[in-house]
Amino acid sequence: MIDDFLRLSVLFDFYGALLTDKQQECLRMHLYQDWSLSEIAAALNISRQAAYDMIHRCEITLEKYENKLRLIEKHDALQNALKDILSDIDLLKADYRSEKVRDVDRKINTLLETR
């Protein structure tokens, strides 16, 4: 249950801008404001069932975007690769205390901070 909720949050972070304004508002209420279906329905002037259906359809749509574009998968792979590089740098720093290693380390940490 919590994994599904977190997955939907990540999908929304990556692809939320591709949804309609009403869908975005509904998902924000659901994910970030922790509103009940009744509260969402009242705010959007729709039925409780319509609020549930909209959230469910949004989840399906966001999953389709990820299946086609693979942005989350690519992001995770990049993060893992960067962690591996940092780990390798830490090993190098332990062996070689050179200025060149520190310079590469600073550059990679700068890159990670901009993400």
Protein Blocks (a to p, Z undefined) as FASTA:
>chain_A
ZZmmmmmmmmmmmmmmmpcfklmmmmmmmmmnopafklmmmmnopafklmmmmmmmmmmm
mmmmmmmnommmmmmmmmmmmmmmmmmmmmmmmmpccfklmmmmmmmmmmmmmZZ
